[in-house]
Amino acid sequence: MKRYLPLGKFSLGMGDRFAHQGKAQLRACLLAAELGFDVVPVWNKSNREHNFIGTEPASLRAEADAAVKALGWKRPYHVDADHIRIDTVGRFIPSSDFFTIDVADSIGKPASEDEVRAFVERHPELSGKIIIPNLDHPLEISPAEVKCVARKYLRASREAGEIYRFIAAMKGAEHFITEISMDETDCPQTPQELLMILAALADEQIPLQTLAPKFTGRFNKGVDYVGDLRQFEREFSEDLAIIAFVINRYTLPPSLKLSVHSGSDKFSLYEPIRRALKRFGAGLHVKTAGTTWLEEVIGLAEAGGEGLEIARDIYAVALEHVVEFCAPYASVIDIDRAQLPDIATVRGWSSPQFVSALRHDPANPAYNPNFRQLLHVSFKVATKFGDRYLDALKRHEEIIARNVTENLFARHLKPLFRDLEAED
């Protein structure tokens, strides 16, 4: 397998829409390290988010570097070009050292019959009965099924290889981490499919270190998982078994791990994930999205005065543009608009009332997941506020930073990674 930049066993992807919370985010990783569990921080931002906000990838690198310097962080850290494709990757080359290659749109676009035939001939080991350690049943795969899966996934695998080779030619293979994202598709991959996908990616000579598959259930933005926890744990464990098997079978990097694109705050999944990781001794990359942006709004509301007024105004604009803001995220939000408070009601809320509705605390009867999801996808509102919003972040830095750090450390890092062994 080719050279690559190694990724630590446990890592956390952290989004920061407006590039003000780098130190607060990193402080959560420092607190984790002080308790004895090492988690590699990875700052992530997608091309879409940069375009919405009007930033460039270099700004995320600058934020990460500044936070690391200010807090004296001596461990590895990375900057992720999130959900890039061949037409968007170029702008990320100079400043990123972690690339999430998104090929979900190519899944299901059929490969040629010549490519399918060649794949089947290369991999006779994929047909028949396959014993996978720690999988409670053998995989039975017919030649016809191999062809079917190849038709569905070979084009996506080839596209991933093309993007990987483009980055490697520009940057050098030893200078970046590769993740493949296949989570934004309709159906979860079966263990049989995952095995064949990884064989195809190995054929492309991609030193893959994290793979984001699709799981059963809803991963809505900013709220908890909706689905069958037992089924999720079974799927997650099966995926871990497949990954452990293919590392040796196809000479993939020993650091290869699952990546869970959580949409933020999938708290009910953390215990099942921990159990599975402990059983397999496996690593994990988990990627949060807008949870930090929501903690900024919570912090502003908690500050009261003009901070609370900004939070109320953000919601007012979001509600007025609810159709527009929700459209790009239709597959990852479930908002009951009848449960969204009207603007007049929110303008009358005190700081505690606003915070209670927004903060992800299901035990609080005032918590409103519909309100939270709408604000999660409405970060563009803050860009329209410009300096009014950014200056408020500076004025209320202390209270906002406390919320950001506490959220990542207490609600994400501790439940996910406590008591797990970081070193192989």
HELIX and SHEET records of a PDB file:
HELIX    1   1 GLY A   22  GLU A   34  1                                  13    
HELIX    2   2 ASN A   47  ILE A   53  1                                   7    
HELIX    3   3 PRO A   57  LEU A   71  1                                  15    
HELIX    4   4 VAL A   89  PHE A   92  5                                   4    
HELIX    5   5 ALA A  104  SER A  106  5                                   3    
HELIX    6   6 GLU A  113  ARG A  122  1                                  10    
HELIX    7   7 PRO A  124  LEU A  126  5                                   3    
HELIX    8   8 PRO A  143  LYS A  171  1                                  29    
HELIX    9   9 ALA A  173  HIS A  175  5                                   3    
HELIX   10  10 PRO A  191  ASP A  203  1                                  13    
HELIX   11  11 LEU A  229  ARG A  249  1                                  21    
HELIX   12  12 PHE A  267  PHE A  280  1                                  14    
HELIX   13  13 THR A  291  ALA A  303  1                                  13    
HELIX   14  14 GLY A  305  GLU A  320  1                                  16    
HELIX   15  15 VAL A  322  CYS A  326  1                                   5    
HELIX   16  16 ALA A  327  VAL A  332  5                                   6    
HELIX   17  17 ARG A  337  GLN A  339  5                                   3    
HELIX   18  18 ILE A  343  ARG A  347  1                                   5    
HELIX   19  19 SER A  351  LEU A  358  1                                   8    
HELIX   20  20 PRO A  369  HIS A  376  1                                   8    
HELIX   21  21 LYS A  380  PHE A  385  1                                   6    
HELIX   22  22 ASP A  387  ARG A  395  1                                   9    
HELIX   23  23 GLU A  397  GLU A  406  1                                  10    
HELIX   24  24 ASN A  407  LEU A  413  3                                   7    
HELIX   25  25 LYS A  414  PHE A  417  1                                   4    
SHEET    1   A 9 PHE A  10  GLY A  15  0                                        
SHEET    2   A 9 VAL A  40  SER A  46  1                                        
SHEET    3   A 9 HIS A  78  ILE A  84  1                                        
SHEET    4   A 9 PHE A  98  ASP A 102  1                                        
SHEET    5   A 9 ILE A 177  SER A 181  1                                        
SHEET    6   A 9 LEU A 208  ALA A 212  1                                        
SHEET    7   A 9 LYS A 257  HIS A 261  1                                        
SHEET    8   A 9 LEU A 284  LYS A 287  1                                        
SHEET    9   A 9 PHE A  10  GLY A  15  1                                        
SHEET    1   B 2 GLY A 128  ILE A 130  0                                        
SHEET    2   B 2 LEU A 139  ILE A 141 -1                                        
END                                                                             
